[in-house]
Structure formats: C-alpha cells, structure tokens
Amino acid sequence: MSKAVLGLVVGAVLGCLDGLTAWFTPEVRDQILSIVIGSTFKGLLTGLAAGWAARKWNSMLVAVLVGLAVGLVLSYAVAAMPGNHYYLQIVLPGAILGLIVGFAAQKWGKLPARAA
C-alpha cells in the first residue's frame, strides 16, 4: 500500500475512534454523529498530508512532524470554534493521531515502483 493511501486509511480509522470517544462526555452525546464525521475527516486530511510528506521526503522525522503539525492545526481549528470548551480533549488526541499516522505512513507505506 502506498504511503499516502496508508496514511488515509490509518488516519480515517484513528479519527473515527477519536470521535467515538466523545461518547464518554455526556454533554456532547447529542452531537456524536457530527463529532465522529468531523474527527474522521480530520484524520483523513492528516493522513493524506503525512503520507504525502513520507513519500516526498522519505524521512521518518519529516513524516512524523508533518503529521503532528497538521493534526495540531486541524484540531486547534475545531477547538477554537465558539462555544467549545474542550481544548485539551480535542487538541491532544489530534496531535497523537498525527504522530501515529506519520509514523505508520513512513514505516509501513511503500514507495511507488519507478519506471524502468
């Protein structure tokens, strides 16, 4: 599986799991569907960016840092929405998701075969 596709898959799965953990916060249970969809989308974007970086530079450090940065930025954008008081509960999992996706994309993703 290519690095970008692996990043997309891992990001989507982890994003969905991240969104599902909102069930443990009773105040937001009525919004669980939109939280799961949003978290999955954040995971997809983070995975795509980390996978692209892993493919372009073929460096573990770059892939992990790009995943971390994109995860932090997207999570902060969601946490900064008006009426949202869950900064740590949103930003910390987003950062961890970015780290894991960047690592997975670089470690287990394949580079495309070069034309002969």
Biopython code that builds the backbone (N, CA, C, O; Angstrom):
import numpy as np
from Bio.PDB.StructureBuilder import StructureBuilder

atoms = [
    (1, "MET", "N", (0.852, -1.167, 0.000)),
    (1, "MET", "CA", (0.000, 0.000, 0.000)),
    (1, "MET", "C", (0.899, 1.231, 0.000)),
    (1, "MET", "O", (1.894, 1.277, 0.724)),
    (2, "SER", "N", (0.553, 2.222, -0.805)),
    (2, "SER", "CA", (1.389, 3.415, -0.877)),
    (2, "SER", "C", (1.308, 4.203, 0.431)),
    (2, "SER", "O", (0.401, 4.009, 1.240)),
    (3, "LYS", "N", (2.270, 5.084, 0.611)),
    (3, "LYS", "CA", (2.336, 5.851, 1.854)),
    (3, "LYS", "C", (1.123, 6.750, 2.027)),
    (3, "LYS", "O", (0.592, 6.873, 3.131)),
    (4, "ALA", "N", (0.679, 7.381, 0.941)),
    (4, "ALA", "CA", (-0.479, 8.271, 1.037)),
    (4, "ALA", "C", (-1.758, 7.495, 1.343)),
    (4, "ALA", "O", (-2.561, 7.927, 2.169)),
    (5, "VAL", "N", (-1.948, 6.369, 0.693)),
    (5, "VAL", "CA", (-3.156, 5.564, 0.934)),
    (5, "VAL", "C", (-3.134, 5.000, 2.354)),
    (5, "VAL", "O", (-4.158, 4.992, 3.037)),
    (6, "LEU", "N", (-1.987, 4.537, 2.789)),
    (6, "LEU", "CA", (-1.882, 4.038, 4.161)),
    (6, "LEU", "C", (-2.171, 5.156, 5.156)),
    (6, "LEU", "O", (-2.857, 4.938, 6.155)),
    (7, "GLY", "N", (-1.653, 6.347, 4.889)),
    (7, "GLY", "CA", (-1.945, 7.488, 5.754)),
    (7, "GLY", "C", (-3.436, 7.788, 5.801)),
    (7, "GLY", "O", (-3.981, 8.063, 6.870)),
    (8, "LEU", "N", (-4.097, 7.738, 4.650)),
    (8, "LEU", "CA", (-5.543, 7.965, 4.599)),
    (8, "LEU", "C", (-6.307, 6.928, 5.427)),
    (8, "LEU", "O", (-7.200, 7.278, 6.198)),
    (9, "VAL", "N", (-5.953, 5.667, 5.264)),
    (9, "VAL", "CA", (-6.664, 4.588, 5.967)),
    (9, "VAL", "C", (-6.438, 4.679, 7.473)),
    (9, "VAL", "O", (-7.390, 4.639, 8.253)),
    (10, "VAL", "N", (-5.185, 4.802, 7.877)),
    (10, "VAL", "CA", (-4.879, 4.877, 9.314)),
    (10, "VAL", "C", (-5.493, 6.140, 9.912)),
    (10, "VAL", "O", (-6.040, 6.103, 11.015)),
    (11, "GLY", "N", (-5.406, 7.250, 9.192)),
    (11, "GLY", "CA", (-5.988, 8.496, 9.681)),
    (11, "GLY", "C", (-7.499, 8.401, 9.851)),
    (11, "GLY", "O", (-8.047, 8.881, 10.843)),
    (12, "ALA", "N", (-8.174, 7.780, 8.882)),
    (12, "ALA", "CA", (-9.630, 7.642, 8.971)),
    (12, "ALA", "C", (-10.035, 6.748, 10.142)),
    (12, "ALA", "O", (-10.965, 7.069, 10.882)),
    (13, "VAL", "N", (-9.342, 5.640, 10.303)),
    (13, "VAL", "CA", (-9.679, 4.714, 11.394)),
    (13, "VAL", "C", (-9.430, 5.367, 12.751)),
    (13, "VAL", "O", (-10.281, 5.307, 13.639)),
    (14, "LEU", "N", (-8.267, 5.987, 12.910)),
    (14, "LEU", "CA", (-7.969, 6.629, 14.194)),
    (14, "LEU", "C", (-8.862, 7.834, 14.438)),
    (14, "LEU", "O", (-9.251, 8.091, 15.577)),
    (15, "GLY", "N", (-9.192, 8.579, 13.386)),
    (15, "GLY", "CA", (-10.092, 9.706, 13.535)),
    (15, "GLY", "C", (-11.481, 9.265, 13.977)),
    (15, "GLY", "O", (-12.103, 9.895, 14.832)),
    (16, "CYS", "N", (-11.956, 8.179, 13.385)),
    (16, "CYS", "CA", (-13.255, 7.644, 13.787)),
    (16, "CYS", "C", (-13.235, 7.203, 15.251)),
    (16, "CYS", "O", (-14.161, 7.502, 16.004)),
    (17, "LEU", "N", (-12.192, 6.503, 15.645)),
    (17, "LEU", "CA", (-12.067, 6.087, 17.051)),
    (17, "LEU", "C", (-11.984, 7.293, 17.980)),
    (17, "LEU", "O", (-12.564, 7.290, 19.066)),
    (18, "ASP", "N", (-11.264, 8.314, 17.550)),
    (18, "ASP", "CA", (-11.162, 9.543, 18.339)),
    (18, "ASP", "C", (-12.542, 10.175, 18.513)),
    (18, "ASP", "O", (-12.903, 10.597, 19.611)),
    (19, "GLY", "N", (-13.302, 10.238, 17.438)),
    (19, "GLY", "CA", (-14.646, 10.802, 17.531)),
    (19, "GLY", "C", (-15.566, 9.988, 18.422)),
    (19, "GLY", "O", (-16.384, 10.545, 19.154)),
    (20, "LEU", "N", (-15.435, 8.676, 18.362)),
    (20, "LEU", "CA", (-16.284, 7.819, 19.189)),
    (20, "LEU", "C", (-16.021, 7.989, 20.683)),
    (20, "LEU", "O", (-16.900, 7.713, 21.498)),
    (21, "THR", "N", (-14.835, 8.435, 21.047)),
    (21, "THR", "CA", (-14.547, 8.646, 22.471)),
    (21, "THR", "C", (-15.341, 9.816, 23.041)),
    (21, "THR", "O", (-15.401, 9.978, 24.260)),
    (22, "ALA", "N", (-15.951, 10.636, 22.182)),
    (22, "ALA", "CA", (-16.793, 11.733, 22.683)),
    (22, "ALA", "C", (-18.010, 11.196, 23.434)),
    (22, "ALA", "O", (-18.639, 11.926, 24.201)),
    (23, "TRP", "N", (-18.339, 9.944, 23.219)),
    (23, "TRP", "CA", (-19.463, 9.327, 23.939)),
    (23, "TRP", "C", (-19.259, 9.404, 25.450)),
    (23, "TRP", "O", (-20.232, 9.443, 26.204)),
    (24, "PHE", "N", (-18.020, 9.425, 25.895)),
    (24, "PHE", "CA", (-17.724, 9.450, 27.325)),
    (24, "PHE", "C", (-17.880, 10.836, 27.946)),
    (24, "PHE", "O", (-17.695, 11.003, 29.151)),
    (25, "THR", "N", (-18.223, 11.832, 27.122)),
    (25, "THR", "CA", (-18.517, 13.175, 27.616)),
    (25, "THR", "C", (-20.023, 13.386, 27.458)),
    (25, "THR", "O", (-20.489, 13.686, 26.358)),
    (26, "PRO", "N", (-20.786, 13.235, 28.533)),
    (26, "PRO", "CA", (-22.255, 13.274, 28.418)),
    (26, "PRO", "C", (-22.806, 14.564, 27.800)),
    (26, "PRO", "O", (-23.858, 14.532, 27.160)),
    (27, "GLU", "N", (-22.126, 15.684, 27.976)),
    (27, "GLU", "CA", (-22.634, 16.951, 27.455)),
    (27, "GLU", "C", (-22.688, 16.996, 25.933)),
    (27, "GLU", "O", (-23.438, 17.794, 25.371)),
    (28, "VAL", "N", (-21.912, 16.157, 25.259)),
    (28, "VAL", "CA", (-21.860, 16.218, 23.791)),
    (28, "VAL", "C", (-22.425, 14.960, 23.126)),
    (28, "VAL", "O", (-22.277, 14.785, 21.916)),
    (29, "ARG", "N", (-23.050, 14.111, 23.878)),
    (29, "ARG", "CA", (-23.588, 12.869, 23.297)),
    (29, "ARG", "C", (-24.617, 13.130, 22.200)),
    (29, "ARG", "O", (-24.734, 12.340, 21.264)),
    (30, "ASP", "N", (-25.351, 14.213, 22.304)),
    (30, "ASP", "CA", (-26.346, 14.508, 21.279)),
    (30, "ASP", "C", (-25.702, 14.935, 19.954)),
    (30, "ASP", "O", (-26.384, 15.004, 18.931)),
    (31, "GLN", "N", (-24.401, 15.221, 19.966)),
    (31, "GLN", "CA", (-23.682, 15.639, 18.764)),
    (31, "GLN", "C", (-22.715, 14.558, 18.267)),
    (31, "GLN", "O", (-21.829, 14.848, 17.462)),
    (32, "ILE", "N", (-22.874, 13.341, 18.728)),
    (32, "ILE", "CA", (-21.887, 12.285, 18.462)),
    (32, "ILE", "C", (-21.680, 12.032, 16.972)),
    (32, "ILE", "O", (-20.549, 11.810, 16.541)),
    (33, "LEU", "N", (-22.741, 12.061, 16.185)),
    (33, "LEU", "CA", (-22.599, 11.786, 14.756)),
    (33, "LEU", "C", (-21.737, 12.845, 14.067)),
    (33, "LEU", "O", (-20.844, 12.504, 13.292)),
    (34, "SER", "N", (-21.992, 14.106, 14.338)),
    (34, "SER", "CA", (-21.188, 15.155, 13.706)),
    (34, "SER", "C", (-19.754, 15.141, 14.227)),
    (34, "SER", "O", (-18.830, 15.482, 13.488)),
    (35, "ILE", "N", (-19.553, 14.756, 15.475)),
    (35, "ILE", "CA", (-18.197, 14.665, 16.021)),
    (35, "ILE", "C", (-17.433, 13.535, 15.348)),
    (35, "ILE", "O", (-16.266, 13.703, 14.995)),
    (36, "VAL", "N", (-18.077, 12.387, 15.167)),
    (36, "VAL", "CA", (-17.408, 11.252, 14.512)),
    (36, "VAL", "C", (-17.072, 11.595, 13.059)),
    (36, "VAL", "O", (-15.974, 11.296, 12.590)),
    (37, "ILE", "N", (-18.002, 12.215, 12.354)),
    (37, "ILE", "CA", (-17.743, 12.591, 10.956)),
    (37, "ILE", "C", (-16.615, 13.614, 10.885)),
    (37, "ILE", "O", (-15.718, 13.482, 10.052)),
    (38, "GLY", "N", (-16.644, 14.615, 11.732)),
    (38, "GLY", "CA", (-15.588, 15.633, 11.741)),
    (38, "GLY", "C", (-14.231, 15.060, 12.108)),
    (38, "GLY", "O", (-13.224, 15.406, 11.490)),
    (39, "SER", "N", (-14.192, 14.197, 13.098)),
    (39, "SER", "CA", (-12.922, 13.594, 13.507)),
    (39, "SER", "C", (-12.370, 12.677, 12.425)),
    (39, "SER", "O", (-11.159, 12.621, 12.210)),
    (40, "THR", "N", (-13.251, 11.965, 11.751)),
    (40, "THR", "CA", (-12.803, 11.110, 10.653)),
    (40, "THR", "C", (-12.230, 11.957, 9.524)),
    (40, "THR", "O", (-11.201, 11.605, 8.946)),
    (41, "PHE", "N", (-12.882, 13.062, 9.208)),
    (41, "PHE", "CA", (-12.387, 13.960, 8.165)),
    (41, "PHE", "C", (-11.037, 14.565, 8.553)),
    (41, "PHE", "O", (-10.140, 14.662, 7.716)),
    (42, "LYS", "N", (-10.887, 14.975, 9.820)),
    (42, "LYS", "CA", (-9.591, 15.482, 10.290)),
    (42, "LYS", "C", (-8.521, 14.402, 10.152)),
    (42, "LYS", "O", (-7.396, 14.695, 9.748)),
    (43, "GLY", "N", (-8.859, 13.167, 10.482)),
    (43, "GLY", "CA", (-7.914, 12.066, 10.342)),
    (43, "GLY", "C", (-7.531, 11.818, 8.893)),
    (43, "GLY", "O", (-6.370, 11.540, 8.594)),
    (44, "LEU", "N", (-8.505, 11.918, 7.988)),
    (44, "LEU", "CA", (-8.221, 11.754, 6.561)),
    (44, "LEU", "C", (-7.251, 12.818, 6.065)),
    (44, "LEU", "O", (-6.280, 12.510, 5.375)),
    (45, "LEU", "N", (-7.518, 14.070, 6.420)),
    (45, "LEU", "CA", (-6.630, 15.150, 5.978)),
    (45, "LEU", "C", (-5.236, 15.019, 6.579)),
    (45, "LEU", "O", (-4.236, 15.233, 5.894)),
    (46, "THR", "N", (-5.174, 14.671, 7.842)),
    (46, "THR", "CA", (-3.876, 14.488, 8.495)),
    (46, "THR", "C", (-3.125, 13.322, 7.868)),
    (46, "THR", "O", (-1.923, 13.419, 7.620)),
    (47, "GLY", "N", (-3.820, 12.225, 7.613)),
    (47, "GLY", "CA", (-3.195, 11.065, 6.985)),
    (47, "GLY", "C", (-2.701, 11.357, 5.586)),
    (47, "GLY", "O", (-1.620, 10.913, 5.200)),
    (48, "LEU", "N", (-3.485, 12.101, 4.823)),
    (48, "LEU", "CA", (-3.072, 12.465, 3.470)),
    (48, "LEU", "C", (-1.811, 13.328, 3.500)),
    (48, "LEU", "O", (-0.883, 13.102, 2.724)),
    (49, "ALA", "N", (-1.778, 14.308, 4.389)),
    (49, "ALA", "CA", (-0.609, 15.180, 4.486)),
    (49, "ALA", "C", (0.626, 14.414, 4.952)),
    (49, "ALA", "O", (1.712, 14.591, 4.399)),
    (50, "ALA", "N", (0.466, 13.571, 5.957)),
    (50, "ALA", "CA", (1.604, 12.802, 6.472)),
    (50, "ALA", "C", (2.094, 11.795, 5.435)),
    (50, "ALA", "O", (3.299, 11.607, 5.269)),
    (51, "GLY", "N", (1.160, 11.149, 4.740)),
    (51, "GLY", "CA", (1.539, 10.195, 3.696)),
    (51, "GLY", "C", (2.249, 10.871, 2.542)),
    (51, "GLY", "O", (3.216, 10.339, 1.998)),
    (52, "TRP", "N", (1.762, 12.050, 2.169)),
    (52, "TRP", "CA", (2.415, 12.805, 1.096)),
    (52, "TRP", "C", (3.837, 13.191, 1.498)),
    (52, "TRP", "O", (4.771, 13.056, 0.707)),
    (53, "ALA", "N", (3.997, 13.672, 2.732)),
    (53, "ALA", "CA", (5.329, 14.054, 3.212)),
    (53, "ALA", "C", (6.244, 12.839, 3.299)),
    (53, "ALA", "O", (7.427, 12.926, 2.971)),
    (54, "ALA", "N", (5.703, 11.710, 3.740)),
    (54, "ALA", "CA", (6.511, 10.489, 3.836)),
    (54, "ALA", "C", (6.994, 10.053, 2.455)),
    (54, "ALA", "O", (8.117, 9.571, 2.303)),
    (55, "ARG", "N", (6.140, 10.224, 1.459)),
    (55, "ARG", "CA", (6.520, 9.842, 0.095)),
    (55, "ARG", "C", (7.514, 10.835, -0.501)),
    (55, "ARG", "O", (8.493, 10.440, -1.133)),
    (56, "LYS", "N", (7.258, 12.117, -0.296)),
    (56, "LYS", "CA", (8.091, 13.154, -0.918)),
    (56, "LYS", "C", (9.513, 13.152, -0.366)),
    (56, "LYS", "O", (10.471, 13.208, -1.136)),
    (57, "TRP", "N", (9.662, 13.089, 0.951)),
    (57, "TRP", "CA", (10.989, 13.192, 1.547)),
    (57, "TRP", "C", (11.539, 11.866, 2.059)),
    (57, "TRP", "O", (12.732, 11.779, 2.353)),
    (58, "ASN", "N", (10.722, 10.848, 2.174)),
    (58, "ASN", "CA", (11.158, 9.537, 2.652)),
    (58, "ASN", "C", (11.964, 9.643, 3.946)),
    (58, "ASN", "O", (13.026, 9.036, 4.085)),
    (59, "SER", "N", (11.443, 10.418, 4.880)),
    (59, "SER", "CA", (12.115, 10.663, 6.154)),
    (59, "SER", "C", (11.111, 10.466, 7.293)),
    (59, "SER", "O", (10.017, 11.031, 7.269)),
    (60, "MET", "N", (11.483, 9.680, 8.266)),
    (60, "MET", "CA", (10.618, 9.433, 9.419)),
    (60, "MET", "C", (10.357, 10.735, 10.167)),
    (60, "MET", "O", (9.219, 11.014, 10.543)),
    (61, "LEU", "N", (11.385, 11.521, 10.382)),
    (61, "LEU", "CA", (11.246, 12.766, 11.131)),
    (61, "LEU", "C", (10.276, 13.717, 10.431)),
    (61, "LEU", "O", (9.399, 14.296, 11.073)),
    (62, "VAL", "N", (10.430, 13.877, 9.132)),
    (62, "VAL", "CA", (9.556, 14.786, 8.389)),
    (62, "VAL", "C", (8.118, 14.288, 8.415)),
    (62, "VAL", "O", (7.202, 15.079, 8.638)),
    (63, "ALA", "N", (7.900, 12.997, 8.192)),
    (63, "ALA", "CA", (6.542, 12.443, 8.181)),
    (63, "ALA", "C", (5.862, 12.627, 9.538)),
    (63, "ALA", "O", (4.692, 13.006, 9.603)),
    (64, "VAL", "N", (6.586, 12.362, 10.603)),
    (64, "VAL", "CA", (6.017, 12.497, 11.950)),
    (64, "VAL", "C", (5.748, 13.960, 12.278)),
    (64, "VAL", "O", (4.706, 14.283, 12.849)),
    (65, "LEU", "N", (6.670, 14.843, 11.926)),
    (65, "LEU", "CA", (6.469, 16.268, 12.217)),
    (65, "LEU", "C", (5.333, 16.869, 11.389)),
    (65, "LEU", "O", (4.569, 17.689, 11.898)),
    (66, "VAL", "N", (5.212, 16.475, 10.135)),
    (66, "VAL", "CA", (4.100, 16.961, 9.311)),
    (66, "VAL", "C", (2.782, 16.433, 9.871)),
    (66, "VAL", "O", (1.813, 17.186, 9.974)),
    (67, "GLY", "N", (2.729, 15.156, 10.232)),
    (67, "GLY", "CA", (1.523, 14.599, 10.839)),
    (67, "GLY", "C", (1.157, 15.326, 12.127)),
    (67, "GLY", "O", (-0.010, 15.644, 12.355)),
    (68, "LEU", "N", (2.146, 15.587, 12.962)),
    (68, "LEU", "CA", (1.918, 16.309, 14.212)),
    (68, "LEU", "C", (1.400, 17.718, 13.935)),
    (68, "LEU", "O", (0.424, 18.155, 14.544)),
    (69, "ALA", "N", (2.049, 18.421, 13.024)),
    (69, "ALA", "CA", (1.667, 19.806, 12.736)),
    (69, "ALA", "C", (0.252, 19.890, 12.169)),
    (69, "ALA", "O", (-0.545, 20.716, 12.613)),
    (70, "VAL", "N", (-0.062, 19.050, 11.201)),
    (70, "VAL", "CA", (-1.397, 19.089, 10.599)),
    (70, "VAL", "C", (-2.450, 18.662, 11.621)),
    (70, "VAL", "O", (-3.520, 19.264, 11.697)),
    (71, "GLY", "N", (-2.152, 17.630, 12.402)),
    (71, "GLY", "CA", (-3.085, 17.207, 13.445)),
    (71, "GLY", "C", (-3.347, 18.306, 14.460)),
    (71, "GLY", "O", (-4.484, 18.510, 14.885)),
    (72, "LEU", "N", (-2.289, 19.016, 14.850)),
    (72, "LEU", "CA", (-2.452, 20.115, 15.806)),
    (72, "LEU", "C", (-3.265, 21.259, 15.215)),
    (72, "LEU", "O", (-4.172, 21.779, 15.865)),
    (73, "VAL", "N", (-2.946, 21.653, 13.990)),
    (73, "VAL", "CA", (-3.639, 22.784, 13.367)),
    (73, "VAL", "C", (-5.121, 22.485, 13.169)),
    (73, "VAL", "O", (-5.972, 23.310, 13.504)),
    (74, "LEU", "N", (-5.432, 21.313, 12.630)),
    (74, "LEU", "CA", (-6.835, 20.970, 12.402)),
    (74, "LEU", "C", (-7.601, 20.824, 13.716)),
    (74, "LEU", "O", (-8.747, 21.261, 13.823)),
    (75, "SER", "N", (-6.973, 20.220, 14.696)),
    (75, "SER", "CA", (-7.633, 20.053, 15.995)),
    (75, "SER", "C", (-7.827, 21.393, 16.685)),
    (75, "SER", "O", (-8.865, 21.631, 17.303)),
    (76, "TYR", "N", (-6.838, 22.265, 16.584)),
    (76, "TYR", "CA", (-6.987, 23.586, 17.192)),
    (76, "TYR", "C", (-8.096, 24.377, 16.507)),
    (76, "TYR", "O", (-8.836, 25.111, 17.163)),
    (77, "ALA", "N", (-8.211, 24.229, 15.187)),
    (77, "ALA", "CA", (-9.276, 24.921, 14.461)),
    (77, "ALA", "C", (-10.650, 24.479, 14.959)),
    (77, "ALA", "O", (-11.559, 25.301, 15.076)),
    (78, "VAL", "N", (-10.806, 23.213, 15.248)),
    (78, "VAL", "CA", (-12.076, 22.720, 15.782)),
    (78, "VAL", "C", (-12.262, 23.187, 17.226)),
    (78, "VAL", "O", (-13.355, 23.606, 17.607)),
    (79, "ALA", "N", (-11.212, 23.118, 18.018)),
    (79, "ALA", "CA", (-11.319, 23.506, 19.429)),
    (79, "ALA", "C", (-11.578, 25.001, 19.591)),
    (79, "ALA", "O", (-12.157, 25.416, 20.595)),
    (80, "ALA", "N", (-11.165, 25.809, 18.632)),
    (80, "ALA", "CA", (-11.331, 27.262, 18.732)),
    (80, "ALA", "C", (-12.719, 27.721, 18.298)),
    (80, "ALA", "O", (-13.008, 28.917, 18.347)),
    (81, "MET", "N", (-13.579, 26.808, 17.877)),
    (81, "MET", "CA", (-14.934, 27.199, 17.478)),
    (81, "MET", "C", (-15.671, 27.801, 18.673)),
    (81, "MET", "O", (-15.460, 27.378, 19.809)),
    (82, "PRO", "N", (-16.527, 28.778, 18.424)),
    (82, "PRO", "CA", (-17.261, 29.411, 19.530)),
    (82, "PRO", "C", (-18.089, 28.394, 20.316)),
    (82, "PRO", "O", (-18.710, 27.495, 19.750)),
    (83, "GLY", "N", (-18.076, 28.562, 21.613)),
    (83, "GLY", "CA", (-18.858, 27.689, 22.479)),
    (83, "GLY", "C", (-18.168, 26.380, 22.820)),
    (83, "GLY", "O", (-18.744, 25.549, 23.522)),
    (84, "ASN", "N", (-16.959, 26.181, 22.344)),
    (84, "ASN", "CA", (-16.243, 24.936, 22.599)),
    (84, "ASN", "C", (-15.301, 25.134, 23.784)),
    (84, "ASN", "O", (-14.482, 26.053, 23.780)),
    (85, "HIS", "N", (-15.412, 24.281, 24.792)),
    (85, "HIS", "CA", (-14.595, 24.406, 25.992)),
    (85, "HIS", "C", (-13.743, 23.164, 26.237)),
    (85, "HIS", "O", (-13.343, 22.890, 27.368)),
    (86, "TYR", "N", (-13.472, 22.424, 25.181)),
    (86, "TYR", "CA", (-12.778, 21.147, 25.333)),
    (86, "TYR", "C", (-11.455, 21.154, 24.582)),
    (86, "TYR", "O", (-11.198, 20.255, 23.782)),
    (87, "TYR", "N", (-10.615, 22.151, 24.823)),
    (87, "TYR", "CA", (-9.355, 22.276, 24.089)),
    (87, "TYR", "C", (-8.474, 21.041, 24.252)),
    (87, "TYR", "O", (-8.060, 20.438, 23.261)),
    (88, "LEU", "N", (-8.194, 20.672, 25.468)),
    (88, "LEU", "CA", (-7.291, 19.542, 25.711)),
    (88, "LEU", "C", (-7.878, 18.239, 25.163)),
    (88, "LEU", "O", (-7.145, 17.419, 24.611)),
    (89, "GLN", "N", (-9.179, 18.041, 25.307)),
    (89, "GLN", "CA", (-9.823, 16.812, 24.840)),
    (89, "GLN", "C", (-9.860, 16.721, 23.313)),
    (89, "GLN", "O", (-10.060, 15.634, 22.772)),
    (90, "ILE", "N", (-9.674, 17.826, 22.617)),
    (90, "ILE", "CA", (-9.676, 17.821, 21.157)),
    (90, "ILE", "C", (-8.259, 17.884, 20.596)),
    (90, "ILE", "O", (-7.921, 17.127, 19.686)),
    (91, "VAL", "N", (-7.439, 18.767, 21.121)),
    (91, "VAL", "CA", (-6.106, 19.006, 20.553)),
    (91, "VAL", "C", (-5.143, 17.864, 20.862)),
    (91, "VAL", "O", (-4.380, 17.462, 19.984)),
    (92, "LEU", "N", (-5.154, 17.340, 22.057)),
    (92, "LEU", "CA", (-4.216, 16.266, 22.413)),
    (92, "LEU", "C", (-4.424, 15.004, 21.567)),
    (92, "LEU", "O", (-3.445, 14.484, 21.031)),
    (93, "PRO", "N", (-5.655, 14.485, 21.424)),
    (93, "PRO", "CA", (-5.827, 13.312, 20.547)),
    (93, "PRO", "C", (-5.491, 13.613, 19.085)),
    (93, "PRO", "O", (-4.982, 12.743, 18.378)),
    (94, "GLY", "N", (-5.769, 14.833, 18.629)),
    (94, "GLY", "CA", (-5.418, 15.199, 17.261)),
    (94, "GLY", "C", (-3.916, 15.177, 17.026)),
    (94, "GLY", "O", (-3.452, 14.758, 15.966)),
    (95, "ALA", "N", (-3.157, 15.631, 18.021)),
    (95, "ALA", "CA", (-1.701, 15.605, 17.917)),
    (95, "ALA", "C", (-1.179, 14.167, 17.933)),
    (95, "ALA", "O", (-0.289, 13.817, 17.159)),
    (96, "ILE", "N", (-1.726, 13.353, 18.799)),
    (96, "ILE", "CA", (-1.302, 11.955, 18.877)),
    (96, "ILE", "C", (-1.650, 11.223, 17.588)),
    (96, "ILE", "O", (-0.853, 10.430, 17.087)),
    (97, "LEU", "N", (-2.843, 11.487, 17.049)),
    (97, "LEU", "CA", (-3.246, 10.895, 15.779)),
    (97, "LEU", "C", (-2.229, 11.252, 14.692)),
    (97, "LEU", "O", (-1.812, 10.384, 13.925)),
    (98, "GLY", "N", (-1.831, 12.516, 14.624)),
    (98, "GLY", "CA", (-0.856, 12.947, 13.632)),
    (98, "GLY", "C", (0.480, 12.242, 13.777)),
    (98, "GLY", "O", (1.087, 11.851, 12.781)),
    (99, "LEU", "N", (0.940, 12.078, 15.002)),
    (99, "LEU", "CA", (2.197, 11.363, 15.238)),
    (99, "LEU", "C", (2.113, 9.917, 14.765)),
    (99, "LEU", "O", (3.010, 9.429, 14.077)),
    (100, "ILE", "N", (1.039, 9.239, 15.134)),
    (100, "ILE", "CA", (0.883, 7.830, 14.769)),
    (100, "ILE", "C", (0.750, 7.662, 13.262)),
    (100, "ILE", "O", (1.359, 6.763, 12.681)),
    (101, "VAL", "N", (-0.043, 8.521, 12.627)),
    (101, "VAL", "CA", (-0.248, 8.409, 11.186)),
    (101, "VAL", "C", (1.052, 8.680, 10.435)),
    (101, "VAL", "O", (1.373, 7.973, 9.480)),
    (102, "GLY", "N", (1.791, 9.684, 10.852)),
    (102, "GLY", "CA", (3.084, 9.960, 10.212)),
    (102, "GLY", "C", (4.049, 8.793, 10.358)),
    (102, "GLY", "O", (4.745, 8.429, 9.409)),
    (103, "PHE", "N", (4.087, 8.217, 11.540)),
    (103, "PHE", "CA", (4.961, 7.068, 11.767)),
    (103, "PHE", "C", (4.542, 5.881, 10.907)),
    (103, "PHE", "O", (5.379, 5.256, 10.257)),
    (104, "ALA", "N", (3.253, 5.573, 10.904)),
    (104, "ALA", "CA", (2.755, 4.410, 10.150)),
    (104, "ALA", "C", (2.980, 4.582, 8.655)),
    (104, "ALA", "O", (3.382, 3.638, 7.974)),
    (105, "ALA", "N", (2.724, 5.777, 8.141)),
    (105, "ALA", "CA", (2.891, 6.010, 6.709)),
    (105, "ALA", "C", (4.339, 5.822, 6.290)),
    (105, "ALA", "O", (4.615, 5.246, 5.237)),
    (106, "GLN", "N", (5.260, 6.302, 7.105)),
    (106, "GLN", "CA", (6.677, 6.170, 6.751)),
    (106, "GLN", "C", (7.186, 4.751, 6.975)),
    (106, "GLN", "O", (7.946, 4.227, 6.160)),
    (107, "LYS", "N", (6.776, 4.137, 8.060)),
    (107, "LYS", "CA", (7.305, 2.826, 8.428)),
    (107, "LYS", "C", (6.798, 1.712, 7.505)),
    (107, "LYS", "O", (7.579, 0.885, 7.034)),
    (108, "TRP", "N", (5.483, 1.699, 7.251)),
    (108, "TRP", "CA", (4.892, 0.578, 6.529)),
    (108, "TRP", "C", (4.384, 0.888, 5.132)),
    (108, "TRP", "O", (4.011, -0.020, 4.389)),
    (109, "GLY", "N", (4.368, 2.176, 4.767)),
    (109, "GLY", "CA", (3.938, 2.537, 3.423)),
    (109, "GLY", "C", (5.031, 2.234, 2.401)),
    (109, "GLY", "O", (6.222, 2.256, 2.715)),
    (110, "LYS", "N", (4.606, 1.954, 1.190)),
    (110, "LYS", "CA", (5.551, 1.608, 0.112)),
    (110, "LYS", "C", (5.684, 2.797, -0.837)),
    (110, "LYS", "O", (4.723, 3.523, -1.090)),
    (111, "LEU", "N", (6.890, 2.976, -1.352)),
    (111, "LEU", "CA", (7.115, 3.964, -2.398)),
    (111, "LEU", "C", (6.656, 3.345, -3.724)),
    (111, "LEU", "O", (6.747, 2.131, -3.907)),
    (112, "PRO", "N", (6.164, 4.175, -4.643)),
    (112, "PRO", "CA", (5.743, 3.612, -5.938)),
    (112, "PRO", "C", (6.946, 3.081, -6.707)),
    (112, "PRO", "O", (8.060, 3.589, -6.575)),
    (113, "ALA", "N", (6.703, 2.050, -7.511)),
    (113, "ALA", "CA", (7.782, 1.467, -8.325)),
    (113, "ALA", "C", (8.196, 2.466, -9.395)),
    (113, "ALA", "O", (7.350, 3.125, -9.999)),
    (114, "ARG", "N", (9.471, 2.574, -9.620)),
    (114, "ARG", "CA", (9.982, 3.504, -10.628)),
    (114, "ARG", "C", (9.913, 2.869, -11.995)),
    (114, "ARG", "O", (10.144, 1.669, -12.144)),
    (115, "ALA", "N", (9.598, 3.665, -12.985)),
    (115, "ALA", "CA", (9.560, 3.157, -14.360)),
    (115, "ALA", "C", (10.985, 2.864, -14.827)),
    (115, "ALA", "O", (11.908, 3.627, -14.541)),
    (116, "ALA", "N", (11.156, 1.757, -15.547)),
    (116, "ALA", "CA", (12.494, 1.369, -15.979)),
    (116, "ALA", "C", (12.944, 2.108, -17.200)),
    (116, "ALA", "O", (14.055, 1.885, -17.682)),
]
sb = StructureBuilder()
sb.init_structure("model")
sb.init_model(0)
sb.init_chain("A")
sb.init_seg("    ")
for serial, (resi, resn, name, xyz) in enumerate(atoms, 1):
    if name == "N":
        sb.init_residue(resn, " ", resi, " ")
    sb.init_atom(name, np.array(xyz, "f"), 0.0, 1.0, " ", f" {name:<3s}", serial, name[0])
structure = sb.get_structure()
